[in-house]
Amino acid sequence: MPKLKTHSGAAKRFKKTGTGKFKRGQSKMRHILTSKATKTKRKLSAITLVSVADTPKVARMLPYA
């Protein structure tokens, strides 16, 4: 069986946790930060988990994660 290719865009965005879930960063933190509240920016800076519905898609893109 041939080797599988890792989706390089997904490899930069997702990391696998010890329990097999995938963690991801949040969007809306790149620019126009002056108009966002401090509380919003603090919450968006936190790492969160990929939803259960999207986990199989991410796992397919990262076969060796």
N, CA, C and O atoms as a CHARMM CRD file, in Angstrom:
* protein
*
  260
    1    1 MET  N      0.83600  -1.18600   0.00000 PROA 1      0.00000
    2    1 MET  CA     0.00000   0.00000   0.00000 PROA 1      0.00000
    3    1 MET  C      0.88700   1.25900   0.00000 PROA 1      0.00000
    4    1 MET  O      1.83900   1.33800   0.77600 PROA 1      0.00000
    5    2 PRO  N      0.58600   2.22900  -0.85300 PROA 2      0.00000
    6    2 PRO  CA     1.44200   3.41000  -0.92400 PROA 2      0.00000
    7    2 PRO  C      1.29300   4.31200   0.29500 PROA 2      0.00000
    8    2 PRO  O      0.32600   4.22800   1.05200 PROA 2      0.00000
    9    3 LYS  N      2.27400   5.16000   0.44900 PROA 3      0.00000
   10    3 LYS  CA     2.20600   6.14400   1.53100 PROA 3      0.00000
   11    3 LYS  C      1.10300   7.14800   1.23600 PROA 3      0.00000
   12    3 LYS  O      0.79100   7.41400   0.07600 PROA 3      0.00000
   13    4 LEU  N      0.52100   7.69800   2.27900 PROA 4      0.00000
   14    4 LEU  CA    -0.50800   8.72800   2.12700 PROA 4      0.00000
   15    4 LEU  C      0.13200  10.09600   2.28800 PROA 4      0.00000
   16    4 LEU  O      1.06900  10.27300   3.06600 PROA 4      0.00000
   17    5 LYS  N     -0.38900  11.05400   1.54300 PROA 5      0.00000
   18    5 LYS  CA     0.12500  12.42100   1.64300 PROA 5      0.00000
   19    5 LYS  C     -0.61300  13.17600   2.74000 PROA 5      0.00000
   20    5 LYS  O     -1.83300  13.07500   2.86600 PROA 5      0.00000
   21    6 THR  N      0.13300  13.92300   3.52200 PROA 6      0.00000
   22    6 THR  CA    -0.44300  14.79900   4.53200 PROA 6      0.00000
   23    6 THR  C     -0.85900  16.09300   3.85400 PROA 6      0.00000
   24    6 THR  O     -0.11700  16.61900   3.02500 PROA 6      0.00000
   25    7 HSD  N     -2.01500  16.61000   4.18600 PROA 7      0.00000
   26    7 HSD  CA    -2.47700  17.90500   3.67800 PROA 7      0.00000
   27    7 HSD  C     -1.67300  18.97900   4.40100 PROA 7      0.00000
   28    7 HSD  O     -1.86100  19.19800   5.59800 PROA 7      0.00000
   29    8 SER  N     -0.77200  19.65400   3.67300 PROA 8      0.00000
   30    8 SER  CA     0.17700  20.55300   4.33200 PROA 8      0.00000
   31    8 SER  C     -0.51000  21.75700   4.97000 PROA 8      0.00000
   32    8 SER  O     -0.03500  22.27000   5.98300 PROA 8      0.00000
   33    9 GLY  N     -1.62300  22.21800   4.39100 PROA 9      0.00000
   34    9 GLY  CA    -2.35900  23.31900   5.00400 PROA 9      0.00000
   35    9 GLY  C     -2.97100  22.91200   6.33200 PROA 9      0.00000
   36    9 GLY  O     -2.97700  23.69500   7.28200 PROA 9      0.00000
   37   10 ALA  N     -3.48600  21.69200   6.40500 PROA 10     0.00000
   38   10 ALA  CA    -4.06700  21.19400   7.64800 PROA 10     0.00000
   39   10 ALA  C     -2.98100  20.93800   8.69100 PROA 10     0.00000
   40   10 ALA  O     -3.20600  21.13300   9.88500 PROA 10     0.00000
   41   11 ALA  N     -1.80200  20.50100   8.23800 PROA 11     0.00000
   42   11 ALA  CA    -0.71300  20.21700   9.17600 PROA 11     0.00000
   43   11 ALA  C     -0.27300  21.48000   9.90400 PROA 11     0.00000
   44   11 ALA  O      0.16800  21.41300  11.05200 PROA 11     0.00000
   45   12 LYS  N     -0.38900  22.63300   9.24400 PROA 12     0.00000
   46   12 LYS  CA    -0.00600  23.89200   9.86500 PROA 12     0.00000
   47   12 LYS  C     -1.05700  24.39700  10.84600 PROA 12     0.00000
   48   12 LYS  O     -0.74900  25.21200  11.71500 PROA 12     0.00000
   49   13 ARG  N     -2.29000  23.92300  10.71800 PROA 13     0.00000
   50   13 ARG  CA    -3.39200  24.46800  11.50100 PROA 13     0.00000
   51   13 ARG  C     -3.84900  23.59500  12.66000 PROA 13     0.00000
   52   13 ARG  O     -4.41100  24.10800  13.62800 PROA 13     0.00000
   53   14 PHE  N     -3.62300  22.29900  12.58400 PROA 14     0.00000
   54   14 PHE  CA    -4.15400  21.38100  13.58200 PROA 14     0.00000
   55   14 PHE  C     -3.04400  20.55300  14.22000 PROA 14     0.00000
   56   14 PHE  O     -2.07200  20.17800  13.56300 PROA 14     0.00000
   57   15 LYS  N     -3.20600  20.27500  15.51800 PROA 15     0.00000
   58   15 LYS  CA    -2.29900  19.37900  16.22900 PROA 15     0.00000
   59   15 LYS  C     -3.15400  18.35000  16.97100 PROA 15     0.00000
   60   15 LYS  O     -4.25600  18.65000  17.42900 PROA 15     0.00000
   61   16 LYS  N     -2.63100  17.15300  17.07500 PROA 16     0.00000
   62   16 LYS  CA    -3.37000  16.09000  17.75600 PROA 16     0.00000
   63   16 LYS  C     -3.04600  16.09700  19.23800 PROA 16     0.00000
   64   16 LYS  O     -1.88900  16.28300  19.61600 PROA 16     0.00000
   65   17 THR  N     -4.04400  15.89900  20.07800 PROA 17     0.00000
   66   17 THR  CA    -3.83500  15.82800  21.51800 PROA 17     0.00000
   67   17 THR  C     -3.52000  14.39000  21.91000 PROA 17     0.00000
   68   17 THR  O     -3.57500  13.48800  21.07400 PROA 17     0.00000
   69   18 GLY  N     -3.19700  14.18100  23.15600 PROA 18     0.00000
   70   18 GLY  CA    -2.88500  12.84800  23.63400 PROA 18     0.00000
   71   18 GLY  C     -4.05400  11.90400  23.60200 PROA 18     0.00000
   72   18 GLY  O     -3.86700  10.69000  23.51400 PROA 18     0.00000
   73   19 THR  N     -5.27400  12.43900  23.67200 PROA 19     0.00000
   74   19 THR  CA    -6.47000  11.59500  23.66700 PROA 19     0.00000
   75   19 THR  C     -7.02100  11.36500  22.26800 PROA 19     0.00000
   76   19 THR  O     -8.04500  10.70200  22.10600 PROA 19     0.00000
   77   20 GLY  N     -6.34100  11.91500  21.23900 PROA 20     0.00000
   78   20 GLY  CA    -6.77800  11.67600  19.86800 PROA 20     0.00000
   79   20 GLY  C     -7.66200  12.75700  19.28800 PROA 20     0.00000
   80   20 GLY  O     -8.10500  12.63700  18.14600 PROA 20     0.00000
   81   21 LYS  N     -7.92900  13.80500  20.03800 PROA 21     0.00000
   82   21 LYS  CA    -8.70900  14.92100  19.50400 PROA 21     0.00000
   83   21 LYS  C     -7.75900  15.88700  18.80300 PROA 21     0.00000
   84   21 LYS  O     -6.54100  15.76400  18.92900 PROA 21     0.00000
   85   22 PHE  N     -8.31200  16.84100  18.06800 PROA 22     0.00000
   86   22 PHE  CA    -7.49300  17.81600  17.36900 PROA 22     0.00000
   87   22 PHE  C     -7.75100  19.19700  17.94000 PROA 22     0.00000
   88   22 PHE  O     -8.89600  19.58600  18.17200 PROA 22     0.00000
   89   23 LYS  N     -6.66300  19.93800  18.16500 PROA 23     0.00000
   90   23 LYS  CA    -6.82300  21.30000  18.65900 PROA 23     0.00000
   91   23 LYS  C     -6.54100  22.28000  17.53000 PROA 23     0.00000
   92   23 LYS  O     -5.80800  21.97400  16.58900 PROA 23     0.00000
   93   24 ARG  N     -7.13500  23.46300  17.63900 PROA 24     0.00000
   94   24 ARG  CA    -7.03000  24.46300  16.58800 PROA 24     0.00000
   95   24 ARG  C     -7.04300  25.84900  17.20500 PROA 24     0.00000
   96   24 ARG  O     -7.49100  26.03600  18.33700 PROA 24     0.00000
   97   25 GLY  N     -6.55200  26.80800  16.45800 PROA 25     0.00000
   98   25 GLY  CA    -6.63900  28.20000  16.87100 PROA 25     0.00000
   99   25 GLY  C     -7.95800  28.78600  16.41000 PROA 25     0.00000
  100   25 GLY  O     -8.67800  28.17300  15.62200 PROA 25     0.00000
  101   26 GLN  N     -8.27100  29.97300  16.90200 PROA 26     0.00000
  102   26 GLN  CA    -9.52500  30.61600  16.52300 PROA 26     0.00000
  103   26 GLN  C     -9.27500  31.69400  15.46900 PROA 26     0.00000
  104   26 GLN  O     -8.16800  32.21800  15.34100 PROA 26     0.00000
  105   27 SER  N    -10.31300  32.00600  14.73300 PROA 27     0.00000
  106   27 SER  CA   -10.20900  33.01900  13.69000 PROA 27     0.00000
  107   27 SER  C    -10.47600  34.40900  14.26500 PROA 27     0.00000
  108   27 SER  O    -10.75200  34.56000  15.45600 PROA 27     0.00000
  109   28 LYS  N    -10.39200  35.40800  13.41000 PROA 28     0.00000
  110   28 LYS  CA   -10.67700  36.81400  13.74300 PROA 28     0.00000
  111   28 LYS  C     -9.65500  37.43500  14.68900 PROA 28     0.00000
  112   28 LYS  O     -9.99600  38.31600  15.47900 PROA 28     0.00000
  113   29 MET  N     -8.40500  36.98100  14.61400 PROA 29     0.00000
  114   29 MET  CA    -7.36600  37.55700  15.47000 PROA 29     0.00000
  115   29 MET  C     -6.16900  38.05500  14.66400 PROA 29     0.00000
  116   29 MET  O     -5.07900  38.20100  15.21800 PROA 29     0.00000
  117   30 ARG  N     -6.34700  38.31800  13.37800 PROA 30     0.00000
  118   30 ARG  CA    -5.22500  38.71100  12.52800 PROA 30     0.00000
  119   30 ARG  C     -5.08300  40.22300  12.40700 PROA 30     0.00000
  120   30 ARG  O     -3.97000  40.74600  12.46200 PROA 30     0.00000
  121   31 HSD  N     -6.19700  40.92700  12.24300 PROA 31     0.00000
  122   31 HSD  CA    -6.12600  42.37900  12.04800 PROA 31     0.00000
  123   31 HSD  C     -7.42600  43.00700  12.52300 PROA 31     0.00000
  124   31 HSD  O     -8.35600  42.30500  12.91900 PROA 31     0.00000
  125   32 ILE  N     -7.48600  44.32700  12.48200 PROA 32     0.00000
  126   32 ILE  CA    -8.61500  45.12500  12.98800 PROA 32     0.00000
  127   32 ILE  C     -8.89500  44.76500  14.44700 PROA 32     0.00000
  128   32 ILE  O    -10.04300  44.53600  14.82800 PROA 32     0.00000
  129   33 LEU  N     -7.84500  44.71800  15.25200 PROA 33     0.00000
  130   33 LEU  CA    -8.00000  44.32900  16.64700 PROA 33     0.00000
  131   33 LEU  C     -8.37400  45.51400  17.53900 PROA 33     0.00000
  132   33 LEU  O     -8.81800  45.32200  18.67100 PROA 33     0.00000
  133   34 THR  N     -8.19600  46.73300  17.03500 PROA 34     0.00000
  134   34 THR  CA    -8.49800  47.89600  17.87000 PROA 34     0.00000
  135   34 THR  C     -9.99200  48.04200  18.12200 PROA 34     0.00000
  136   34 THR  O    -10.40200  48.60500  19.13700 PROA 34     0.00000
  137   35 SER  N    -10.80800  47.53300  17.19700 PROA 35     0.00000
  138   35 SER  CA   -12.25000  47.65600  17.36900 PROA 35     0.00000
  139   35 SER  C    -12.85000  46.50000  18.16200 PROA 35     0.00000
  140   35 SER  O    -14.05800  46.47900  18.40100 PROA 35     0.00000
  141   36 LYS  N    -12.03500  45.54900  18.56900 PROA 36     0.00000
  142   36 LYS  CA   -12.52800  44.41900  19.35000 PROA 36     0.00000
  143   36 LYS  C    -12.26300  44.67200  20.83000 PROA 36     0.00000
  144   36 LYS  O    -11.25400  45.27000  21.20300 PROA 36     0.00000
  145   37 ALA  N    -13.18000  44.21000  21.65500 PROA 37     0.00000
  146   37 ALA  CA   -13.04500  44.38400  23.10500 PROA 37     0.00000
  147   37 ALA  C    -11.91300  43.49900  23.63000 PROA 37     0.00000
  148   37 ALA  O    -11.60100  42.46100  23.04600 PROA 37     0.00000
  149   38 THR  N    -11.31600  43.91600  24.71900 PROA 38     0.00000
  150   38 THR  CA   -10.22500  43.15200  25.33800 PROA 38     0.00000
  151   38 THR  C    -10.69100  41.75700  25.72700 PROA 38     0.00000
  152   38 THR  O     -9.95600  40.78200  25.56800 PROA 38     0.00000
  153   39 LYS  N    -11.91100  41.66700  26.23400 PROA 39     0.00000
  154   39 LYS  CA   -12.46200  40.37200  26.63000 PROA 39     0.00000
  155   39 LYS  C    -12.59200  39.43800  25.41700 PROA 39     0.00000
  156   39 LYS  O    -12.29000  38.24800  25.50200 PROA 39     0.00000
  157   40 THR  N    -13.04300  39.99300  24.30000 PROA 40     0.00000
  158   40 THR  CA   -13.18700  39.20500  23.07900 PROA 40     0.00000
  159   40 THR  C    -11.83700  38.69200  22.60200 PROA 40     0.00000
  160   40 THR  O    -11.70100  37.52200  22.24400 PROA 40     0.00000
  161   41 LYS  N    -10.84000  39.57300  22.59800 PROA 41     0.00000
  162   41 LYS  CA    -9.51100  39.17900  22.14300 PROA 41     0.00000
  163   41 LYS  C     -8.90600  38.11600  23.05700 PROA 41     0.00000
  164   41 LYS  O     -8.23300  37.19800  22.58800 PROA 41     0.00000
  165   42 ARG  N     -9.14600  38.24300  24.34900 PROA 42     0.00000
  166   42 ARG  CA    -8.61700  37.26000  25.28700 PROA 42     0.00000
  167   42 ARG  C     -9.25100  35.90000  25.04200 PROA 42     0.00000
  168   42 ARG  O     -8.55700  34.88300  25.07000 PROA 42     0.00000
  169   43 LYS  N    -10.56600  35.86200  24.80100 PROA 43     0.00000
  170   43 LYS  CA   -11.25100  34.59500  24.55400 PROA 43     0.00000
  171   43 LYS  C    -10.84400  33.97600  23.22300 PROA 43     0.00000
  172   43 LYS  O    -10.74200  32.75400  23.11000 PROA 43     0.00000
  173   44 LEU  N    -10.60900  34.82200  22.20400 PROA 44     0.00000
  174   44 LEU  CA   -10.22600  34.30700  20.89500 PROA 44     0.00000
  175   44 LEU  C     -8.79200  33.81000  20.85800 PROA 44     0.00000
  176   44 LEU  O     -8.42600  33.04700  19.96300 PROA 44     0.00000
  177   45 SER  N     -7.97400  34.22900  21.81500 PROA 45     0.00000
  178   45 SER  CA    -6.59100  33.76900  21.82000 PROA 45     0.00000
  179   45 SER  C     -6.45900  32.34200  22.33600 PROA 45     0.00000
  180   45 SER  O     -5.41100  31.72200  22.16000 PROA 45     0.00000
  181   46 ALA  N     -7.49300  31.81200  22.96400 PROA 46     0.00000
  182   46 ALA  CA    -7.43800  30.46800  23.54300 PROA 46     0.00000
  183   46 ALA  C     -7.49900  29.40000  22.44900 PROA 46     0.00000
  184   46 ALA  O     -8.16000  29.58400  21.42700 PROA 46     0.00000
  185   47 ILE  N     -6.81500  28.30500  22.67100 PROA 47     0.00000
  186   47 ILE  CA    -6.85900  27.15700  21.77900 PROA 47     0.00000
  187   47 ILE  C     -8.13000  26.37000  22.09400 PROA 47     0.00000
  188   47 ILE  O     -8.48700  26.18900  23.25900 PROA 47     0.00000
  189   48 THR  N     -8.80500  25.90800  21.04600 PROA 48     0.00000
  190   48 THR  CA   -10.03200  25.14300  21.24400 PROA 48     0.00000
  191   48 THR  C     -9.94500  23.83800  20.45400 PROA 48     0.00000
  192   48 THR  O     -9.01100  23.64300  19.67600 PROA 48     0.00000
  193   49 LEU  N    -10.90000  22.96100  20.65000 PROA 49     0.00000
  194   49 LEU  CA   -10.89900  21.66700  19.97900 PROA 49     0.00000
  195   49 LEU  C    -11.75200  21.71300  18.72200 PROA 49     0.00000
  196   49 LEU  O    -12.72800  22.45900  18.64700 PROA 49     0.00000
  197   50 VAL  N    -11.37700  20.91300  17.74300 PROA 50     0.00000
  198   50 VAL  CA   -12.17700  20.76000  16.53600 PROA 50     0.00000
  199   50 VAL  C    -13.47300  20.05500  16.92500 PROA 50     0.00000
  200   50 VAL  O    -13.46800  19.16500  17.77600 PROA 50     0.00000
  201   51 SER  N    -14.58400  20.45500  16.30100 PROA 51     0.00000
  202   51 SER  CA   -15.87000  19.86400  16.65800 PROA 51     0.00000
  203   51 SER  C    -15.89800  18.37600  16.30300 PROA 51     0.00000
  204   51 SER  O    -15.13500  17.90600  15.45900 PROA 51     0.00000
  205   52 VAL  N    -16.77800  17.66500  16.95600 PROA 52     0.00000
  206   52 VAL  CA   -16.89300  16.21100  16.75400 PROA 52     0.00000
  207   52 VAL  C    -17.27100  15.91100  15.30700 PROA 52     0.00000
  208   52 VAL  O    -16.81400  14.91600  14.74400 PROA 52     0.00000
  209   53 ALA  N    -18.10200  16.76100  14.69600 PROA 53     0.00000
  210   53 ALA  CA   -18.53800  16.53300  13.32000 PROA 53     0.00000
  211   53 ALA  C    -17.39000  16.69300  12.32600 PROA 53     0.00000
  212   53 ALA  O    -17.36800  16.00800  11.30300 PROA 53     0.00000
  213   54 ASP  N    -16.44100  17.58100  12.60400 PROA 54     0.00000
  214   54 ASP  CA   -15.34200  17.83500  11.67800 PROA 54     0.00000
  215   54 ASP  C    -14.10200  16.99100  11.94400 PROA 54     0.00000
  216   54 ASP  O    -13.18100  16.98700  11.12700 PROA 54     0.00000
  217   55 THR  N    -14.05700  16.28700  13.05200 PROA 55     0.00000
  218   55 THR  CA   -12.87500  15.50200  13.40800 PROA 55     0.00000
  219   55 THR  C    -12.52200  14.43800  12.36700 PROA 55     0.00000
  220   55 THR  O    -11.33900  14.29200  12.06000 PROA 55     0.00000
  221   56 PRO  N    -13.48100  13.67900  11.80100 PROA 56     0.00000
  222   56 PRO  CA   -13.09300  12.69600  10.77300 PROA 56     0.00000
  223   56 PRO  C    -12.44300  13.32900   9.54700 PROA 56     0.00000
  224   56 PRO  O    -11.53300  12.74200   8.96200 PROA 56     0.00000
  225   57 LYS  N    -12.89500  14.51600   9.15000 PROA 57     0.00000
  226   57 LYS  CA   -12.30000  15.19400   7.99400 PROA 57     0.00000
  227   57 LYS  C    -10.85900  15.57800   8.27800 PROA 57     0.00000
  228   57 LYS  O     -9.97900  15.38200   7.44000 PROA 57     0.00000
  229   58 VAL  N    -10.61900  16.12600   9.46600 PROA 58     0.00000
  230   58 VAL  CA    -9.27000  16.53000   9.83900 PROA 58     0.00000
  231   58 VAL  C     -8.37500  15.30100   9.95800 PROA 58     0.00000
  232   58 VAL  O     -7.21300  15.33800   9.55300 PROA 58     0.00000
  233   59 ALA  N     -8.90200  14.22400  10.50500 PROA 59     0.00000
  234   59 ALA  CA    -8.11200  12.99300  10.66100 PROA 59     0.00000
  235   59 ALA  C     -7.71900  12.41000   9.31400 PROA 59     0.00000
  236   59 ALA  O     -6.63600  11.84100   9.17600 PROA 59     0.00000
  237   60 ARG  N     -8.59300  12.54700   8.31200 PROA 60     0.00000
  238   60 ARG  CA    -8.26300  12.07800   6.96900 PROA 60     0.00000
  239   60 ARG  C     -7.15500  12.91300   6.33900 PROA 60     0.00000
  240   60 ARG  O     -6.32200  12.39400   5.59500 PROA 60     0.00000
  241   61 MET  N     -7.15000  14.21200   6.64400 PROA 61     0.00000
  242   61 MET  CA    -6.11500  15.08600   6.07700 PROA 61     0.00000
  243   61 MET  C     -4.76600  14.89200   6.75600 PROA 61     0.00000
  244   61 MET  O     -3.72700  15.21800   6.18100 PROA 61     0.00000
  245   62 LEU  N     -4.77500  14.36000   7.97700 PROA 62     0.00000
  246   62 LEU  CA    -3.54500  14.16100   8.73200 PROA 62     0.00000
  247   62 LEU  C     -3.38500  12.68400   9.08900 PROA 62     0.00000
  248   62 LEU  O     -3.57000  12.31200  10.24700 PROA 62     0.00000
  249   63 PRO  N     -3.04500  11.84100   8.12100 PROA 63     0.00000
  250   63 PRO  CA    -3.02800  10.39900   8.38000 PROA 63     0.00000
  251   63 PRO  C     -1.97100   9.95500   9.39100 PROA 63     0.00000
  252   63 PRO  O     -2.13000   8.91400  10.02800 PROA 63     0.00000
  253   64 TYR  N     -0.88000  10.74000   9.54900 PROA 64     0.00000
  254   64 TYR  CA     0.18900  10.31000  10.43900 PROA 64     0.00000
  255   64 TYR  C      0.28700  11.19200  11.67500 PROA 64     0.00000
  256   64 TYR  O      1.31300  11.17800  12.35500 PROA 64     0.00000
  257   65 ALA  N     -0.75500  11.95800  11.98200 PROA 65     0.00000
  258   65 ALA  CA    -0.72500  12.84200  13.15600 PROA 65     0.00000
  259   65 ALA  C     -0.88300  12.04900  14.43400 PROA 65     0.00000
  260   65 ALA  O     -0.88100  12.62500  15.52200 PROA 65     0.00000
